[in-house]
């Protein structure tokens, strides 16, 4: 049933699109913004309870943060779609052993944070709020977490942030929307409604949120790590980011997939932090 469910939902929204393109577009965006998983499991909560926990508010959303205090630079860890702060457990332990001040957060509608919807732009605001609150020096983001962190930095230019690490991050929203539209089988009426919704609520069409616009003015030194076997975010996205993020280096891996959970990846990150 799960295999066919997206197409069934897409078919129903397509039918609505014949009556109201705008309403169908709104529904499609809402479905896109509803995470199906990402809550904290019992074993994950046990580990996260070893941190100092603090809820930081962005508007009416409570963003849960976890802090492992150290004497060196403050590093903010930002997870991706349908995940939570626990995904960083091994890297957190590595950074703790080096006495870094480590912060991890749960995205809106994920983990122990509030909210019901998740979008890259909402996440960018929450990441900025937390980074400002803790005066983060480094932000490490996985997947959409990386792209959202850069969008927030491009908008606010937080001076405390000196380095950015992007792990398997997308270079644009068009690709994300395109894969979602294909999965759901949306028709042109629904796609047009989605575009109008984005323009109305975010002041830009999805095409605006691309590496060419988002990365061109980023001053913080960057490290891009992307795996050639990534089946979620194509490797070409890393090449596009590198082309527009001038103050960055790209490390290509193989065999780690989208998650990039590896001691080797952690080693690359630590070496970059020590530069």
C-alpha positions in Angstrom: 0.0 0.0 0.0 2.8 2.4 0.8 4.2 2.0 -2.7 0.9 3.3 -4.2 -0.1 5.8 -1.6 1.8 8.8 -3.1 0.2 8.2 -6.5 -3.3 7.8 -4.9 -2.8 11.1 -3.0 -1.4 12.7 -6.1 -4.4 11.6 -8.1 -6.9 13.1 -5.6 -5.0 16.4 -5.5 -4.9 16.4 -9.4 -8.7 16.1 -9.4 -8.9 19.0 -7.0 -6.6 20.9 -9.4 -9.3 20.8 -12.1 -11.6 22.8 -9.7 -9.0 25.0 -8.0 -5.4 25.1 -9.0 -4.5 27.4 -6.0 -6.2 25.1 -3.5 -4.6 22.0 -5.0 -1.2 23.7 -4.9 -1.7 24.6 -1.2 -2.6 21.0 -0.5 0.5 19.7 -2.4 2.8 22.0 -0.5 1.2 20.9 2.8 1.7 17.2 2.0 5.3 18.0 1.0 5.8 19.7 4.4 4.5 16.9 6.6 7.3 14.7 8.0 6.2 11.1 8.6 8.9 10.3 11.0 11.7 12.0 12.9 10.4 11.6 16.5 12.8 10.6 19.3 12.9 6.9 20.2 13.4 5.7 23.7 17.1 4.7 23.1 17.7 8.0 21.4 16.1 10.0 24.2 18.4 8.2 26.8 21.5 9.5 25.0 20.1 13.0 24.3 19.3 13.3 28.0 23.0 13.4 28.7 23.0 16.9 27.3 21.8 20.2 28.8 18.5 20.8 27.1 17.0 24.2 26.3 14.0 25.2 24.2 14.7 28.2 22.0 11.6 29.9 20.6 11.1 31.1 17.0 7.7 32.7 16.9 5.2 30.1 18.3 7.6 27.2 17.7 9.7 25.7 20.5 13.0 24.4 19.1 14.7 21.9 21.3 18.4 22.2 21.6 21.0 19.8 23.3 24.3 21.1 24.5 27.5 19.3 25.5 29.6 22.0 26.9 33.3 22.4 26.0 35.9 25.1 26.1 36.6 25.4 22.4 34.6 26.8 19.5 30.8 26.4 19.5 29.6 24.0 16.8 25.9 23.7 15.8 24.8 20.4 14.3 21.8 20.6 12.0 20.1 17.4 10.9 18.0 16.8 7.7 14.5 15.7 6.8 12.8 13.1 9.0 15.7 12.8 11.4 16.6 14.4 14.8 19.6 15.4 16.9 20.5 11.8 17.7 21.8 11.2 14.2 25.0 13.1 15.3 25.8 10.8 18.2 29.2 9.5 17.0 30.3 12.9 15.7 29.2 14.5 19.0 31.4 12.1 21.0 34.3 12.8 18.7 33.9 16.6 19.1 33.4 16.2 22.9 36.8 14.3 23.1 38.4 17.4 21.5 36.6 19.7 23.9 34.4 21.5 21.4 31.3 23.2 22.7 28.6 21.2 20.8 25.0 22.1 20.2 22.5 20.0 18.3 18.9 20.9 17.5 15.7 19.2 16.5 14.0 20.8 13.5 10.4 22.0 13.5 8.0 19.0 13.6 11.0 16.7 14.4 12.3 15.2 17.7 11.2 17.2 20.7 10.6 20.4 18.9 7.2 21.9 18.3 5.3 22.6 15.1 3.5 20.4 12.6 5.1 21.5 9.3 8.7 21.5 8.0 9.9 23.7 5.2 13.5 24.6 4.2 12.7 28.3 4.7 11.1 27.8 8.1 14.1 25.7 9.1 16.5 28.4 8.0 14.9 30.8 10.4 15.0 28.4 13.3 18.7 27.5 12.6 19.6 31.2 12.5 17.7 31.8 15.8 19.6 29.0 17.5 22.9 30.0 16.0 22.5 33.5 17.2 21.3 32.4 20.6 24.4 30.3 21.2 26.8 32.5 19.1 27.8 29.5 17.0 31.2 29.6 15.2 30.6 26.6 13.0 27.4 25.1 11.5 27.5 21.5 10.3 24.4 20.6 8.3 23.2 17.3 6.7 21.0 17.3 3.6 18.3 20.0 3.8 19.8 21.1 7.1 22.9 22.3 5.2 20.9 24.2 2.6 18.7 25.7 5.2 21.7 26.9 7.2 23.1 28.6 4.2 19.8 30.3 3.3 19.7 31.7 6.9 23.3 32.8 6.7 22.8 34.5 3.3 19.8 36.4 4.7 21.2 37.4 8.1 25.0 37.3 7.7 25.7 36.2 11.3 29.2 37.4 12.0 30.0 34.7 14.6 29.8 31.9 11.9 33.2 31.3 10.5 32.9 27.9 8.9 30.1 25.8 7.3 30.1 22.1 6.6 27.6 20.7 4.1 27.0 17.0 4.1 25.0 15.6 1.1 23.2 19.0 0.8 20.9 20.0 -2.1 22.0 22.9 -4.3 18.5 24.1 -5.1 14.8 23.7 -4.4 13.8 23.0 -8.0 15.4 19.5 -7.9 13.6 18.7 -4.6 10.3 19.9 -5.9 10.8 18.1 -9.2 11.5 14.7 -7.5 8.4 15.3 -5.2 6.2 16.2 -8.2 7.4 13.1 -10.1 6.8 10.8 -7.1 3.2 12.1 -6.6 2.4 12.4 -10.3 1.1 16.0 -10.1 -0.4 17.6 -13.2 0.4 21.0 -14.6 -2.5 22.6 -12.7 -1.2 21.5 -9.4 2.4 22.5 -10.2 1.2 26.0 -11.2 -0.7 26.2 -7.9 2.5 25.2 -6.0 4.5 27.9 -7.7 1.9 30.6 -7.0 1.8 29.4 -3.3 5.6 29.8 -3.0 5.5 33.2 -4.6 2.7 34.4 -2.3 4.1 33.1 0.9 7.9 33.2 0.3 8.2 36.1 -2.1 10.1 33.9 -4.6 9.5 31.0 -7.0 11.4 27.8 -6.2 13.9 28.7 -8.9 15.2 31.5 -6.7 16.6 29.2 -4.1 19.6 27.9 -6.1 23.3 27.8 -5.5 23.8 30.7 -7.8 21.7 33.0 -5.6 22.2 31.4 -2.1 26.0 30.7 -2.1 27.5 33.6 -4.0 27.9 36.0 -1.1 28.7 33.5 1.7 32.0 34.5 3.4 32.3 31.7 5.9 34.8 29.1 4.8 33.0 26.0 3.6 33.6 22.2 3.4 31.3 20.2 1.0 31.2 16.4 1.5 29.1 14.4 -1.0 29.0 10.8 -1.8 28.9 9.6 -5.5 26.5 6.9 -4.4 24.0 9.3 -2.9 20.5 8.2 -4.1 18.7 11.0 -2.4 20.6 14.2 -3.4 22.5 13.8 -6.7 26.2 14.3 -6.7 25.8 17.0 -9.3 24.3 19.1 -6.6 27.7 19.2 -4.8 29.4 20.2 -8.1 26.9 23.1 -8.5 27.4 24.2 -4.9 31.2 24.2 -5.4 30.9 26.2 -8.6 29.1 29.1 -6.8 30.6 28.8 -3.2 34.0 30.2 -3.9 35.4 30.0 -0.4 34.9 26.2 -0.2 36.5 22.8 -0.8 34.7 19.7 -2.0 35.5 16.2 -0.8 34.0 13.3 -2.8 33.3 10.0 -1.1 32.1 6.6 -2.3 30.2 3.9 -0.5 28.6 6.0 2.3 25.4 7.0 0.5 23.3 9.9 1.5 23.7 9.5 5.3 27.5 9.9 5.2 27.8 8.2 8.6 31.5 7.2 8.7 34.6 7.7 10.8 36.3 8.8 7.6 33.8 11.6 7.1 34.2 12.6 10.8 37.9 12.7 10.2 37.5 15.1 7.2 35.3 17.3 9.4 37.7 17.4 12.3 40.6 18.2 10.0 38.6 21.1 8.5 37.8 22.4 12.0 41.5 22.3 12.9 42.6 24.4 9.9 
